[in-house]
Amino acid sequence: MGTKRATNSSEFQVSEFILLGFPGIHEFQIWLSLPMALLYIVALGANLLILITIYLEPNLHQPMYQFLGILAAVDIGLATTSMPKILAILWFDAKTISLPECFAQIYAIHTFMCMESGVFLCMAIDRYVAICYPLQYPSIVTEAFVIKATLSMLLRNGLLTIPVPVLAAQRQYCSRNEIDHCLCSNLGVISLACDDITVNRFYQLALAWLVVGSDMILVYASYALIIRSVLRLNSTEAASKALSTCSSHLILIMFYYTAIVILSVTHLAGTRVPLIPVLLNVMHIVIPPSLNPMVYALRTQELKVGFRKVFTLSEFVSRK
């Protein structure tokens, strides 16, 4: 009876949601804010440094580093979609969020996460062509290729994720408005709806398989072909050099997709242990953006040289 009345009238539609934070540990969650704030600062600082270094260093104006710069920009966007609000909840008890802001956050999170997956696919294709077809690489992976690949990823992810918040906004939220989470996750929000959410769940699943699932399959297929090509090389030194150029990508890609699989599995047990999927969800938004630049900084010699030049330039400017 209550559901029917809510469906036929906007009188019962809630005007805002309340983000409660981390379920089960509300009194202790302030301690989580310190490592999260540190990770967010590292993510912003390190990715900005990568963008500045690639922009200022002419030797890094290559497709491989241009994709890395795009990844850095996506990482900044991904971390910024959620971390300021999470820290505001933990530090200032700013738990309320309007429905439009919540649906906008859902869209931003989905878009940036799909963009990250798309950039990893572009980087995998770049390494596949560079190692398996080195002579054709300059003519295939050009600046135009980078622009087209980036625009296609933007269009694909920007358009395919629009139905997620649109479908969520069409639901009726007539009674509960408290979300046991510190960000607007799609499943967390639609679970509060009074009407049927089958279409929402189906599209969420379809989007995951269509975008992230297909990217993951293509990425691992690319690296399988790369490894097969490398193992056929007669020279151990050449094989080692070829693998070292893509080892950084492979480390980050394995971490990213493994985390997504674990997150998906733990959501199935969310009703029994709700803290785990919520914590993993937040960590998956803030850890990759802070981890990605560190791995590249430690394993890419050209980037290390670029960092040194940027720091030398900044010291020279400060002295003047």
C-alpha positions in Angstrom: 0.0 0.0 0.0 2.8 2.4 1.0 4.8 1.5 -2.1 1.8 2.2 -4.3 1.2 5.6 -2.8 4.8 6.5 -3.1 4.8 5.5 -6.8 1.9 7.7 -7.6 3.0 10.8 -5.7 6.2 12.8 -5.4 5.1 13.8 -1.9 7.0 10.8 -0.4 10.1 11.2 -2.5 13.1 12.0 -0.3 15.1 15.1 -1.1 18.5 14.0 0.1 20.5 11.0 1.1 22.6 10.5 4.3 26.0 8.8 3.9 26.7 7.1 7.2 30.3 6.1 6.5 31.8 2.7 7.1 29.3 0.2 8.4 29.9 -1.3 11.8 32.8 0.9 12.8 31.2 4.4 12.8 32.8 5.3 16.1 36.3 4.4 14.9 36.2 5.5 11.3 37.9 8.8 12.0 41.2 6.9 12.2 40.7 5.7 8.6 40.7 9.3 7.4 44.4 9.8 8.1 45.7 7.1 5.7 43.0 8.0 3.2 44.0 11.7 3.2 47.6 10.7 2.8 46.8 8.4 -0.2 44.7 11.2 -1.8 47.6 13.7 -1.4 50.0 11.2 -2.9 47.6 10.5 -5.8 47.2 14.2 -6.6 50.9 15.1 -6.2 52.4 12.2 -8.0 50.0 12.3 -10.9 50.4 16.0 -11.3 54.2 15.5 -11.3 53.8 12.9 -14.1 51.7 15.3 -16.2 54.1 18.2 -15.7 57.1 16.0 -16.5 55.6 14.6 -19.7 54.6 18.1 -20.8 58.0 19.7 -20.1 60.3 16.8 -21.3 60.4 16.5 -25.1 61.8 13.0 -24.9 58.6 11.9 -23.3 56.4 13.1 -26.2 55.8 9.5 -27.3 52.6 7.5 -27.5 53.6 5.3 -24.5 54.0 8.4 -22.2 51.1 10.2 -23.7 48.9 7.3 -22.6 50.5 7.4 -19.2 49.7 11.2 -19.0 46.0 10.3 -19.9 46.1 7.7 -17.2 47.4 10.2 -14.7 44.6 12.7 -15.5 42.0 9.9 -15.2 43.5 8.9 -11.8 43.2 12.5 -10.5 39.6 12.5 -11.7 38.8 9.1 -10.1 40.2 10.0 -6.7 38.6 13.4 -6.7 35.1 12.1 -7.5 34.9 10.6 -3.9 37.8 11.5 -1.6 36.8 15.1 -0.8 33.3 14.0 0.2 34.6 11.0 2.2 37.0 13.2 4.1 34.2 15.8 4.7 32.0 13.0 6.2 34.8 11.7 8.4 36.1 15.1 9.6 33.1 17.5 9.5 30.2 15.0 9.8 28.9 16.4 6.4 26.8 13.3 5.7 24.0 14.7 3.7 24.1 14.8 -0.1 21.3 15.9 -2.5 19.9 13.5 -5.0 21.3 15.3 -8.1 24.8 15.4 -6.4 24.5 11.7 -5.6 23.5 10.7 -9.1 26.3 12.9 -10.5 28.8 11.1 -8.3 27.5 7.7 -9.4 28.1 8.8 -13.1 31.5 10.2 -12.4 32.7 7.1 -10.5 31.5 4.7 -13.3 32.9 6.9 -16.1 36.4 7.3 -14.6 36.6 3.6 -13.6 35.7 2.6 -17.2 38.1 5.2 -18.5 40.9 3.6 -16.4 40.1 0.2 -17.9 40.0 1.8 -21.4 43.4 3.5 -21.0 44.9 0.2 -19.8 43.6 -1.4 -23.0 45.2 1.3 -25.1 48.5 0.9 -23.3 48.4 -2.9 -23.8 47.8 -2.4 -27.6 50.6 0.1 -27.7 53.0 -2.4 -26.1 51.7 -5.3 -28.3 52.5 -3.3 -31.5 55.9 -2.1 -30.2 57.1 -5.6 -29.3 55.4 -7.8 -31.9 55.6 -5.4 -34.9 58.5 -3.1 -34.0 59.2 -2.0 -37.6 55.6 -1.0 -38.2 55.2 0.7 -34.8 56.0 4.3 -35.9 53.5 4.1 -38.7 50.7 2.5 -36.7 50.9 4.1 -33.2 51.0 7.8 -34.3 49.8 10.9 -32.5 46.6 10.6 -34.5 46.2 7.1 -33.2 46.5 8.3 -29.6 43.9 11.1 -30.2 41.5 8.7 -31.9 41.9 6.0 -29.2 41.4 8.6 -26.4 38.3 10.1 -28.0 36.8 6.7 -28.6 37.3 5.7 -25.0 35.8 9.0 -23.8 32.7 8.5 -26.1 32.3 4.9 -25.2 32.5 5.3 -21.4 30.8 8.7 -21.3 27.8 7.4 -23.2 27.4 3.8 -21.9 27.5 5.0 -18.2 24.7 7.6 -18.7 21.9 5.0 -18.1 23.3 4.1 -14.7 22.4 7.4 -12.9 19.4 8.0 -15.2 17.9 4.6 -14.2 18.7 5.3 -10.5 17.1 8.7 -10.7 13.9 7.2 -12.0 13.4 5.0 -8.9 11.1 6.1 -6.1 12.9 6.8 -2.8 9.9 7.0 -0.4 11.0 6.0 3.1 14.7 5.2 3.8 17.4 7.7 2.8 20.4 6.4 4.9 23.2 4.8 2.9 25.6 2.6 4.9 28.4 3.8 2.8 30.7 6.8 2.5 30.0 7.4 -1.2 27.1 7.1 -3.6 27.5 3.6 -5.1 24.9 2.6 -7.5 23.9 -0.6 -5.7 23.9 1.1 -2.3 21.5 3.9 -3.6 19.1 1.7 -5.6 18.8 -0.7 -2.6 16.8 2.1 -0.9 14.2 2.3 -3.7 10.6 1.4 -3.0 9.9 0.1 -6.5 11.5 -2.6 -8.7 15.2 -2.3 -9.4 15.7 -5.3 -11.7 16.5 -3.1 -14.7 19.1 -1.2 -12.7 20.8 -4.4 -11.5 20.7 -5.9 -15.0 22.3 -2.8 -16.6 25.0 -2.6 -13.9 25.9 -6.2 -14.7 25.8 -5.7 -18.4 28.0 -2.6 -18.2 30.6 -4.4 -16.2 30.8 -7.3 -18.6 30.5 -5.2 -21.8 33.1 -2.6 -20.9 35.4 -3.8 -18.1 35.0 -7.5 -18.9 35.8 -7.0 -22.7 38.7 -4.7 -21.9 40.2 -7.3 -19.4 39.9 -10.1 -22.0 41.6 -8.0 -24.7 44.3 -6.8 -22.3 45.3 -10.3 -21.2 45.1 -11.5 -24.8 47.5 -8.8 -25.8 50.0 -9.7 -23.1 49.7 -13.4 -23.9 50.7 -12.6 -27.5 53.5 -10.4 -26.2 54.9 -13.1 -23.9 54.6 -15.7 -26.8 56.5 -13.3 -29.1 59.2 -12.6 -26.5 59.8 -16.3 -25.7 60.5 -16.8 -29.5 63.4 -14.3 -29.3 66.8 -16.0 -29.5 68.6 -13.4 -27.5 68.0 -13.5 -23.7 69.0 -9.8 -23.5 66.5 -8.8 -26.1 63.8 -10.8 -24.4 64.6 -9.2 -21.0 64.6 -5.7 -22.5 61.2 -6.3 -24.3 59.6 -7.6 -21.1 61.0 -4.7 -19.0 59.2 -2.2 -21.2 55.8 -3.6 -20.4 56.4 -5.0 -16.9 55.1 -1.8 -15.2 51.9 -1.9 -17.2 51.4 -5.6 -16.4 51.8 -5.0 -12.6 49.2 -2.3 -12.5 46.8 -4.0 -14.9 46.9 -7.2 -12.8 46.3 -5.2 -9.6 43.4 -3.3 -11.1 41.5 -6.2 -12.6 42.2 -8.5 -9.7 40.8 -5.9 -7.3 37.6 -5.6 -9.5 37.1 -9.4 -9.4 37.6 -9.5 -5.6 35.2 -6.5 -5.2 32.6 -8.2 -7.3 32.9 -11.5 -5.3 32.7 -9.7 -1.9 29.6 -7.8 -2.9 27.9 -11.2 -2.9 28.7 -11.6 0.8 27.9 -7.9 1.5 24.8 -8.7 3.6 26.9 -10.8 6.0 30.0 -8.6 6.1 29.0 -5.2 4.8 32.2 -3.4 5.9 34.4 -5.5 3.5 32.8 -4.5 0.1 32.5 -0.9 1.3 36.1 -0.7 2.3 37.3 -2.4 -0.9 35.1 -0.1 -3.0 36.8 3.0 -1.4 40.3 1.5 -1.6 39.8 0.7 -5.3 39.1 4.3 -5.9 42.1 5.8 -4.0 44.8 3.1 -4.2 45.3 2.7 -8.0 45.7 6.5 -8.5 48.4 6.6 -5.8 50.0 3.3 -6.8 50.2 3.9 -10.6 52.7 6.8 -10.6 54.9 5.1 -8.0 55.3 1.9 -10.1 56.1 4.0 -13.2 58.5 6.2 -11.3 60.4 3.3 -9.9 60.5 1.1 -13.1 60.8 3.6 -16.0 64.2 5.1 -16.5 63.1 7.8 -19.0 60.6 9.1 -16.4 63.2 9.1 -13.7 65.4 11.3 -15.9 62.4 13.6 -16.6 61.7 13.9 -12.9 65.3 15.0 -12.2 65.1 17.6 -15.0 61.8 19.0 -13.6 63.2 19.2 -10.1 66.4 20.8 -11.3 64.4 23.4 -13.3 62.2 24.2 -10.2 65.4 24.7 -8.1 66.8 27.0 -10.7 63.6 29.0 -10.9 63.4 29.3 -7.1 67.0 30.5 -6.9 66.3 33.3 -9.4 
